[in-house]
């Protein structure tokens, strides 16, 4: 799908960002009032909740979706917009739980997840600047060996899109930087405008009969054979409940909130660049990502801004000056942008689990309560897969994918909310130290 240049539309309802300034629709949904009775109540208006609702409605179930703020207000509407194959990190670690075939299925689902996004955009004609082409960047020569292994494995899985290794001497074909030792190109991954995708999916859900309510934070849940979900001015009675709040679940369900750590991630967007400037930075308009623990990821917007993201804060406190924090990182990659103005800066919370596999399943003590969370910064595709798997399970359809995810145990972070962040920060510091060895 070809990219389109947006005329900025001010949207004060979302956190200030380039995405909020360039939305292509302004659809508001009312707060919940009174009582509704449906098959399924979905809590969370991000990609997980929206896609679960779409899949359920397509199966003929009635759905109410409740969003505490605005559709796409959280990570779904603020992320880097990179649509990259795969789910989880190092899925081989789960072989003892799901077996070799289960690991293979995780890998295949990581490819399917991107195709779900592709199909969703095509079916509902969602204008979200979907652009194909992604590049993994090697920070050291050893990364190229890993890319070659990844390429061979993807080909063995029947990956149908072009994969190409690029040696160091040709790196300027994809990025105007001298920092890298080579790359692997993947034409089956790409980038998009995530908030426009979320808003388009909300419209799609509504067209299928889903009842959507914004500004409707849940303040109490009564569990049982019939779940009752309460907001300030209404309640939803449902046979099934889906909790899809991810890093913003807070204390809504202590079991789930104990297994996901909110971590801050940050992005800056430059002023509009000339066509020549943009071509020199990213000649093939791909999304790019390096291999460090504190990852740099970047791409061009439809109107030729460089969107540069990275860092990960576990303290719960955002930098006082995001642009001041992120621009030096950008200049290490692109020193030629020293005099370029930063027009937008923003951050948000992503959800991270201890083992970095998305947590998709149901509550052990409440068989009619389902959940999806903890995408570890790779949620654009994994959320769409989660929606499909949750809907299959709720509709009573056989779902080997749901069963595989549900088999994997997930550790509760020790020490409560006050110690979770320092402990994970220490773990990430250790991984950064290993990068230097």
N, C-alpha and C positions, 0 to 999 in steps of 0.2 A: 504494500500500500504506500502510495506516495505521501510524503510529508506535506503539510500545509502550513503556511505562515499565518499566525493568529494575530488578530487585533486585540490588544490587551483589554480585559474586562475586569474592573475592580470587584473583588469578592471579599468583603470584610468578614464573612462568616467563617473563613478558614484561617489557619495560621498564615501570616504573611510569607509568601514564597513566590518564585517565578510561576509555579503551577497555578496558584490562586489568582495571579494577575493575568493569566492567559487561558482561563476556562472558556469553553465554547458553548456552554449552556448554563442557565440559572434556574434550576428547578428546585423549589422548596417543598418540603413535606411537613405536614402539621405535627404538633406534639400529640402524643396519645391522650385521649380523653374517653372516659367511660370504660365499658367492658367489651372485650372481643373474645370469641371462642373459635379456635382454629386447630388444625392438626399439629402444626409446629410453630413455636415461637423461637425466633433467632435473635440473639442479643449481640449487636455489633454490626455497624454499617461500613465495614471495610471489605476487602476482596473476599475474605473467608465467608463472612455472613452473606454478602450479596450473591456469591456464586452458589452457596448452599441453597439459598432461597430460589434462585433461578432453576437449579437442577430439581428441587422438590416440586416447584410449580409445574415444570415440564412433565413430571410424573403424576400430576393430578392432585397433589396435596395442597391444602390451604395453609397460607403462611402469613404471619405478622413478623416484621423486622423492626426492632427497636434500636435506635442510635442515640447515644447520650448527647452528642454534639451535632455535627453535620455529616452527611454521607461523605466518606473518604477523608474525614478530619484527621485521622491518625496516620500511621506509617503508609497506608495504602495511597494517600494523597500527597505524601511528602517525599517519597523515596527517590532513589537515583534513576528510576525508570529503565533499569536494565533487565531485560527478559532473557535469562540464561538457563540453559539446560541443567538438569540435575536437581535432586532433593537431598538435603543432609550433607554432612561432611564425613568422608571416610566410612562409607556404609559397610565396608568389609568388617568393621568392628562388631557388627551385629550377627555375624555368621553363626555364632554359638547359640543364638536365640532363634533365628529364622532359617538357618541352613544356607547352603550355597545357592539353591534355587531362589530362596527368599531375597538374598542379596542381589541376585540378577534381576528379580522383579522390581526391587527398589530402583535399580538403574534404568530399567525400561520405563518405569513410571516417571522418572525424572525427564525422560524424553517426551512422554505423553503429555506431561504438564504444559509444556510450551505449545503443543498442538491444541490443547484445550483453549488457550488464550487466542491462538490464531483463529480457531473456529468460532469462538464467541464474537470476536471483532467482525468476522465476515458475516455471520448469521444476522447480527443486529446492526450491521453497518455503523459501527462505533468509530467516530472520528477522533483518533488518539495518536496520530502521527506514527503509527507502527512502521518501523523501518528495520529491515533485516541486515544482519552483519554484526559480528561480535569478535573480539580479539583478546585472547589471554596473553599477557605480557610477561616475559621472563626477566626476573631481577638478577638472576645469576645463571651460569651455564647449566647447572644441574636441573634447573626448571625445564630446559628444553628436552631433557631425557624423559621427564615426567609427562610433558606434552605428547611426545612420541608414543608413550605407553597409553595415554588417554585416547589418542587418535586410533590406535590399533584396537583398543577395547570398544570404542564407539562403532567402529566398522564391523566388529564381530557381533555387535548387538543389532546390526542392520540399519544403522543411522543413515537416513536418506539424503542428508544435506552435505554440501561440500565442506570438507575439512582440509586445511592446507598449512603446512609448516613454512615459516618464514625465517631465514637465518638473519643474524645480526646485520650483515652488510646490506640487507634489503629492508630494514626496519622502518625506514622513512617512507616506504610505500603505505604504511598504515598509521604512523604517528610521527609528528615533527619533534622528536625528542631523542637525545643520545643516551638516555638512561638505561636502555634495555638490551638484553643479549639475544633477542629473537622473540618469536611469537607463534601462536597457533590461531588461524582464522577459522571461524565457525559461522557458516552462512545460515544455520538453522536457529540461531539465537539473534537477539537484536535489542532494540530500545523503543520506548514509547513515552507518551505523556500520561503518567499514572492517574492523576486526578481526573482527567477527561475520560480515561478508561472506567474508573469507578463510577463517575456520574452517568456514563453511557450504560453501564451495567445496571445501575439503579433504575433508569428508564426502561430497560429491558425487563427487569423484574416486575415493575409496575404493569407493563403491558401484558404480562402473563398472569396478572391477578394478585400479585403479592401486595400486601398493605404495608407501606413504609411510613415510619414515624421518626422524625428528628427531634432534637431537644427533649429527649425522653429517657433520662438516666434511670436505670433500675435501682430501686432502693431496698427491695426485699424479694426473695424467692421462696415460695412454699413448695417444697418437694413432695412427691407422692405419685400415685398412679395417674393423677391429673396434676400437672404443674401449674402453679399460679405465679405470674410474674407481675410485680407491682411497680408502678411509677408514681410520681406525685399526684397525677390526676386520672389514673386509670389502671386497669389490670388486664392481663391476657391469660386466658385459660387454654391449656394446650395438652395434647397427649405426649408431645415430645418437646424438649428444650435443647437448643444449640447455643453454647457459649463460645463466641468468636471475638473475644476482646483483646487477645494477645497481650502486648505490653501494658495495655490500659485496663486490665482486669481489676487491678488494685485489690480490694478485699472482698469483691463480690462473691468469690468462691475461694475460701482459704486453701483448699486442696490444690486447685489449679494455680493460684497466685504463688504458691510456694515452689512451683516447679519452673517458673519462668522469671528471668531477670530482665527488667527494663534497662536498656543501655542506650545512651545518646549517640546519634550519628548526625553528621552535619554536611551541608552542601552550600556552595556559593555559585552564583551565576554572573557571568561578565556582562558588560554592555554588548549590544549587537556588534558583531564583527563584520568586516567586509568579506565578500565571497573569497577573495584571495587569502586573507588571514585564516579563514575557516579551513580552506583547502590545505594550507600549509600545516595546520595543527593536526587535522584528522582527514587525510585525503579521500578516504572512502566512506566517510560518514558512519563509522562503526561505533559501537559501544566498546570501551576498553577497560581492562581491569588488571592490576598487577597481582603478585602472588604473596605479598607480605601479610603478616597477621594484622597489622594496622593498614588495611588495604587502601590504595588509591583507586578510585573508579571515576570515569569521566566520559562525556559524549557531547555532541552538539545538539542544541534544540532546533526546532523547525525554523526559527527566525535567526539562526546562526549565533547563538550565545554558547560559550563553553560552560557546561554544568560540571563542576568538579566537586566530588564528594570523598569522604573518608573519615578517618579517626573513629574512635569508639570510646565513649566515656562511661564508666561504671559508677561514678560518684553520685549520679542523680542530679548533678549541677551542670548546667550548660555554661560554656565559656561566655564571659561578659561581652566579648566582641568576636562573633563567629568569623566574620571576614578577616579580622586581624589574626585569628588562629589558623584559618584555612589558606589564606593567600600565600604565605610562605611555602606551604606544601605544594600548591599549584606551581609556584615559580621554580621549585626544584625540578619539576618536569618540563615546564614551559617558561624558561627565563625570558623569552621574547615578549611575554605579556606583562612586563614590569609596569608599563605605563597604561595598561588597560583598566578601566573603571569596573568596580564590582557593583552591580545594580541590585542584587538580591542576596540575602543570606538567611538561612533557616536551619532548623534542626528538628529532631523528633525522636521518639523512643521506638526501638526495635525490641523484639522479644527473643531472648537467648535461653536455651535449655542446656543442662550440663553436658549432654552427649551430642548436641547440635543436630539432632534429627527432629523434624517437625513432630509435635505431639498431637496425634489424631486418634481419638478413641471415645470411650464413654466412661462415666464415673462408675467406680466399682460398686458403690453402695446405692446408685440410682441408675438403673438400667435404661431409663428413658431420657437420660441427660447426656448429650454428646458434646464434644469440644474439639477445637483445633487451635493451635498456638505454637509459638517458639520456632519461627522460621529462620532465625539467626542471620537476618539480613538478606535472605534469598527468597523472599516471599512472593514476588510477582507471579511466578509460575506455580510455586508450591501451594499457595492459597487456592488457586483454581482447581488443582488436583484434590485438595482437601474437600472442597465443596462437592465435587463429584462423588468421592468416597463416602462422605457423611450422608449424602442423599440416598445412595444405594443402600447403606445400612439401615437408615430410617424407613425406607420404603420396603424393607424386607427382602431386597434382592441380594443374591450371593455376591459378595465383594471380597475377593481374596486380598485386594489391596488394603481395604480397611482392616481386615483381620491381621495382616502383616504389621501394619503400624501399631495396632492396638496391642500386639504381643510384646512390643519392646518396652521394658520398664524405664521409668524416668525418675531420677533422683530428686528429692526435695532438697533445695539448697539449705544447708544448716545455718543455724543462728538467727532465723527470722529475717525480716526485711532489712534490718540494720547491719547485719554481717554478710549478707549475700554479696553485695557489691564489692566490699574489700576483698573477699575471698576470690571472687572471679577475677578481679583486677590483678591479684597476685599470680593467678594461673596464666593470665594473658601476658604478664611481664615475663614469665618463664618461657612461654612460647616465642616471644620476641627475642629473648636471649639466645634461644636455640637457633634462630635465623642467622646469628652472627658466627656460629660455630662452624 
